[in-house]
């Protein structure tokens, strides 16, 4: 369950990328498509191109593919070929791509997280690592941009996790830390029942507060010198924070309907952030 990598009008990132210069936008899309292909392959989604490996074999295949991309060797996939020109052009960090693959691979062996520290590692791999790639593409210069990307990635992923509790349960996965469930007197069966009982509400309220904390950390780390360069990230932040607020306003009911920010509202948020920048 990585961050929504596909760049279409269906993703909450759509409007954030419209504000980018053409070359940066092409680079971001190449990164998103590569990461989405990895995610789909490990999850064995039907959208994976015919003939490519899935599951555990996909992890090996995509590690080899990113190695080819960075070595300047012929890539085996369309995603690798589209990404390759931008590796040198934007000095993209190899480790961040390895981290994304490591994070996606965690879903093969892990369907529960006991502690938040364990979940934090997952969030940093599947989301913060993508942010570290993005700040290179955006040309961020201040060292504070790295902390901003790390914290914002966690905030976005925690929001994804809260929004998708019901869908993840249907796939046998619980990303909310089991220690937190126990502390709130909540069980996995309580979540599966799909009712916002007092223990369930206490759990979701706590996790929303934790996500808010990471949004605030990102804001605190946001370097003024890179204000204009981070406009796309700030649109992402604002749209996802609106998603979090909608979860809270629903009484933390993540079961009846999946929290969504309508496209007109997303466009308005994007406009406001663009004006702010």
C-alpha positions in Angstrom: 0.0 0.0 0.0 2.4 2.6 -1.1 1.6 6.3 -1.8 -0.6 6.6 -4.9 2.0 6.8 -7.5 0.0 6.9 -10.7 -0.2 10.4 -12.2 -3.7 10.8 -13.4 -6.6 13.0 -12.5 -7.7 10.3 -10.1 -4.7 10.9 -7.8 -4.6 13.7 -5.2 -1.2 14.7 -6.6 -2.6 15.7 -10.0 -3.0 19.4 -9.4 0.4 19.7 -7.6 2.2 18.5 -10.7 0.4 20.9 -13.1 2.4 23.8 -11.5 5.7 22.3 -12.4 7.9 23.3 -15.4 7.6 20.7 -18.2 10.9 19.0 -17.7 10.4 18.6 -14.0 6.8 17.3 -14.6 8.2 14.7 -17.0 10.8 13.6 -14.5 8.2 13.4 -11.7 5.9 11.3 -13.8 8.8 9.0 -14.7 9.6 8.5 -11.1 5.9 7.9 -10.2 5.4 5.4 -13.0 8.5 3.5 -12.0 7.5 3.3 -8.3 3.9 2.4 -9.3 5.1 -0.5 -11.4 7.2 -1.8 -8.5 4.2 -1.5 -6.1 1.8 -3.2 -8.6 4.2 -6.0 -9.3 4.8 -6.9 -5.6 1.1 -6.7 -4.9 0.5 -8.8 -8.0 -1.9 -6.3 -9.5 -3.4 -7.1 -12.9 -2.1 -3.8 -14.3 1.4 -5.1 -14.4 2.7 -5.6 -18.0 2.4 -9.1 -19.3 5.6 -11.1 -18.9 7.0 -9.2 -15.9 7.5 -11.1 -12.6 5.3 -10.5 -9.7 5.5 -11.1 -5.9 9.0 -12.0 -4.5 10.5 -12.4 -8.0 9.4 -8.8 -8.7 11.6 -7.5 -5.9 14.7 -9.1 -7.4 13.7 -7.9 -10.9 13.1 -4.3 -10.0 16.4 -4.2 -7.9 18.2 -5.3 -11.1 16.3 -2.8 -13.2 17.2 0.2 -11.0 20.8 -1.0 -11.1 20.7 -1.0 -14.9 19.1 2.4 -14.9 21.8 4.0 -12.7 24.6 2.2 -14.5 23.5 3.5 -17.8 22.9 0.0 -19.1 19.9 -0.8 -21.4 16.8 -0.9 -19.2 14.4 -3.9 -19.5 11.2 -1.9 -19.0 9.4 1.1 -20.4 9.4 2.6 -16.9 13.2 2.1 -16.6 13.8 3.6 -20.0 11.7 6.7 -19.3 13.4 7.2 -15.9 16.9 6.8 -17.1 17.5 10.2 -18.7 16.5 12.0 -15.5 18.9 10.1 -13.3 21.9 12.2 -14.5 19.9 15.3 -15.4 18.6 15.8 -11.8 21.3 13.8 -9.9 18.6 11.5 -8.5 19.6 9.5 -5.3 20.0 5.8 -5.9 19.5 4.9 -2.3 16.0 6.4 -2.3 14.9 4.1 -5.1 16.3 1.1 -3.2 14.4 2.2 -0.2 11.1 2.4 -2.1 11.7 -1.2 -3.3 12.6 -2.3 0.3 9.4 -0.7 1.6 7.1 -2.2 -1.0 8.7 -5.6 -0.4 7.7 -5.3 3.3 4.1 -6.0 2.2 5.2 -9.5 1.2 6.0 -10.5 4.8 4.3 -8.0 7.0 0.6 -7.6 7.5 0.8 -6.2 11.0 3.0 -3.7 12.7 3.5 -4.1 16.5 5.0 -0.7 17.2 5.0 2.8 15.6 8.8 2.6 15.1 8.2 -0.4 12.8 5.5 1.4 10.9 7.7 4.5 10.7 10.3 2.6 8.8 7.7 1.5 6.3 6.4 5.0 5.9 9.9 6.4 5.3 10.7 3.8 2.7 7.5 4.0 0.6 6.7 7.7 1.0 9.6 9.8 2.5 12.0 8.2 0.0 9.9 9.4 -2.9 10.0 12.9 -1.3 13.8 12.8 -1.2 13.8 12.0 -5.0 11.3 14.9 -5.6 13.3 17.6 -3.9 16.2 16.8 -6.2 13.9 17.3 -9.2 12.6 20.5 -7.8 16.1 21.8 -7.3 15.8 22.4 -3.5 19.0 23.8 -2.1 18.5 24.3 1.6 19.4 21.2 3.7 16.1 21.7 5.6 14.3 20.4 2.5 15.4 16.9 3.4 13.7 17.1 6.8 10.7 18.6 5.2 10.5 15.7 2.8 11.0 13.1 5.5 8.3 14.4 7.8 5.8 15.2 5.0 6.2 11.7 3.5 5.3 10.2 6.9 2.3 12.5 7.2 1.0 11.6 3.8 1.4 7.9 4.4 -0.3 8.0 7.8 -3.2 9.9 6.1 -3.4 7.2 3.4 -3.4 4.5 6.1 -6.2 6.1 8.0 -8.3 6.7 4.9 -7.8 3.1 3.7 -8.4 1.2 7.0 -11.4 -0.6 5.6 -9.8 -1.6 2.3 -6.6 -2.8 3.9 -8.6 -4.9 6.3 -10.3 -6.5 3.3 -6.8 -7.5 2.1 -5.8 -8.9 5.5 -3.6 -5.9 6.4 -3.6 -3.7 9.5 -1.1 -0.8 9.3 -2.2 0.9 12.6 0.3 -0.3 15.3 -1.0 -3.1 17.4 0.5 -1.4 20.5 -1.8 1.6 19.8 -4.8 -0.7 19.4 -4.1 -2.3 22.8 -3.6 1.1 24.5 -7.0 2.2 23.3 -8.7 -1.1 24.2 -9.3 -1.9 20.6 -8.8 -5.1 18.7 -8.4 -6.0 15.0 -11.9 -7.6 15.2 -13.3 -4.3 16.4 -11.9 -2.6 13.3 -13.2 -5.4 11.1 -16.7 -4.9 12.5 -16.7 -1.5 10.8 -18.3 0.3 13.8 -16.9 3.5 15.4 -17.2 2.3 18.9 -15.5 4.3 21.7 -12.3 2.3 21.6 -12.2 2.5 17.8 -12.8 6.3 17.9 -10.1 6.7 20.5 -7.6 4.8 18.3 -8.4 6.8 15.2 -8.4 10.1 17.0 -5.0 9.3 18.4 -3.6 8.3 14.9 -5.1 11.5 13.4 -3.3 13.5 16.0 0.0 11.7 15.2 -0.5 12.5 11.5 -1.1 16.1 12.4 2.1 16.1 14.3 4.1 15.1 11.3 2.4 17.7 9.1 3.4 20.3 11.7 7.0 19.0 11.7 7.1 19.3 7.9 5.9 22.9 8.2 8.4 23.7 10.9 11.2 22.2 8.7 10.1 24.0 5.5 13.0 26.1 4.3 12.0 29.7 3.3 14.7 29.7 0.7 13.0 26.9 -1.2 9.5 28.3 -0.8 8.8 28.5 -4.6 10.5 25.2 -5.3 8.3 23.4 -2.9 5.0 24.6 -4.3 4.1 21.1 -5.7 4.8 19.5 -2.3 2.8 22.2 -0.5 -0.2 21.5 -2.7 0.1 17.8 -1.8 0.4 18.7 1.8 -2.7 20.9 1.8 -4.8 18.4 -0.2 -3.9 15.5 2.1 -4.4 17.6 5.2 -7.9 18.3 4.0 -8.4 14.6 3.7 -7.3 14.2 7.3 -9.7 16.9 8.4 -12.5 15.2 6.6 -11.8 12.0 8.5 -11.9 13.9 11.7 -15.1 15.8 10.8 -16.8 12.5 10.0 -16.4 11.5 13.6 -13.5 9.3 12.5 -15.8 7.0 10.5 -13.4 5.5 8.0 -15.8 2.6 7.3 -19.0 4.1 5.8 -17.2 6.0 3.0 -13.6 6.6 2.0 -12.6 10.2 2.7 -12.1 12.1 -0.5 -11.4 15.7 -1.5 -13.6 16.6 -4.5 -11.7 17.7 -7.6 -13.0 21.3 -7.5 -11.9 21.6 -3.9 -8.5 20.2 -4.8 -8.2 22.8 -7.6 -9.1 25.6 -5.2 -6.5 24.4 -2.7 -3.9 24.2 -5.4 -4.7 27.8 -6.5 -4.4 29.1 -2.9 -1.1 27.4 -2.4 0.2 28.7 -5.8 -0.8 32.2 -4.7 0.9 31.7 -1.4 4.2 30.7 -3.0 
